[in-house]
Amino acid sequence: MKMKTIKLTLILLTFGITVSISAQTSVNDSLWQYMKIAIQNNPGILAKADEYKAALYKIPQVSSLPDPELSISLFLTPMEIVSGKQVADLQLMQMLPWFGTLKYAHDEMSLMAKARYESLQDAKLQLLYDVQSSWYDLYRTHRNLKLTEKNLAILEQIEELALLKFKTYGSTSIQATTPIPMSETKVTVQSQVGMGGMQGSNTMKSSGSISRSGAMTEMPGGNETGLSSIYRLQMEKYDLLDNIATLRESIISGQSGFNALLNRSATATVFFPDSMNIEMPELVLLSLSPDSFYTGQPMLEMIKYESESLRAKSKMVDKMGYPMLGVGIGYSAIAMSTNSTSAMNGMDMLMPMIKVSIPIYRKKYSAMKSETKMLRSATQNNLKETQNLLYAGYIEAVERYNNARRQAELYNTKITLLQKILDLSMVEFSNSGSGLIELLRTRQELFSYELKKEESIAGVNASVAYLRRITGRYNTEEVFTTNIYNK
């Protein structure tokens, strides 16, 4: 019998571990799936992809020769010439830019296309961060709702005990153990809720009773009547019910904004786990030197490609200041003339042709060179400023991650201790009817730290997401390389 019990216990433990692992995988896969959907369907990303493809189509436009020119002249009345009658003239001319002009034009547009690609990559990074940040905000609001409902259940349990004590022993059985000054028993819990920054607060005051007008009145010795304690509990309960309704409305509006990132219906369901673990970032993300940080950052790469594109444009402008050459051929159709005695009477003429443009108006070329020089200087300064701002943001993001993780560990320790205190206070109140104020205070503190813990966990994971966004590094390429170019 004992062996069967042990086997059954092992089976249940194994099943529990399997379910836990499956649930955690589901959570990760769910957020990953939302990110993939956003990359594939977000209109902003699709617009960036179209801009990149348009830039690629511009390369053959600028690197091709000008179209050849064909001119045809017809004589309504054939013109008498020495060798016959000239009926028509045909000329075919092909202009050739100076050597190297087309090459630098090709380089300029190729580099601009690469800049567009890096802009697309940066937009994808920003979208992935926005999806994660919005999802973590929604998770925080969702957990706030669940904890508030849990807090309401505890409050209703305390109310039931208070009613039982009041009906059984009368009003004198429910009292505080020690007098507590008003300034020491005010507990306010504020929590950041959702994406709109909505705040809810629950305030508890003691050391007095509630009169018919609703004002607090102190009782001798710091005790409270049982009826006033029940009224206080009911007031707390109504505050929590109002907070629950507000949180539910906040979740609905938050889901609408989140689904907009995924280009889905505003009412589409969003998955939330019952709990979330702290995500560990790659160690390299926490200790990047400036040189390592600047390498591979899409925004910086985009500016570098723009600078190189302007360098190629400057060389192209130099070549445009040289003459353009044109080569062609002329053909004259000659009819025989009865008045001509020339041996070439009626013979058509074929004439090679050369054409040269003379760029004597130099102001426009000088202006183009000066413009390109100024733009390149502006790009270099923009690159330096962007590097400084991004690295400063990276240092701040690392600090924010470290603080959030440390706070999460602190809140977890405090929650463990407060849960023990709450259990002891519940037992004491259930047995003797005393310690209501301490019980309510402990409940509020536990609720407050549970909220702070969930906020800190979401804050840690959001900080990790921002570290990956600002550095351009992700621990998997599955989402980031989703093909959107053929849509």
Secondary structure by P-SEA (a helix, b strand, c coil): caaaaaaaaaaaaaaaaaaaaaaaaaaaaaaaaaaaaaaaccaaaaaaaaaaaaaaaacccccccccbbbbbbbbccccccccccccbbbbbbbbbcccaaaaaaaaaaaaaaaaaaaaaaaaaaaaaaaaaaaaaaaaaaaaaaaaaaaaaaaaaaaaaaaaaaaaccccccccccccccccccbbbbbbbccccbbbbbbbbbccccccccbbbbbcccccccaaaaaaaaaaaaaaaaaaaaaaaaaaaaaaaaaaaaaccccccbbbbcccccccccccccccccccccccccaaaaaaaaaaaaaaaaaaaaaaaacbbbbbbbbbbbbccccccccccccbbbbbbbbbbbbcccaaaaaaaaaaaaaaaaaaaaaaaaaaaaaaaaaaaaaaaaaaaaaaaaaaaaaaaaaaaaaaaaaaaaaccccaaaaaaaaaaaaaaaaaaaaaaaaaaaaaaaaaaaaacccccccccccccccc
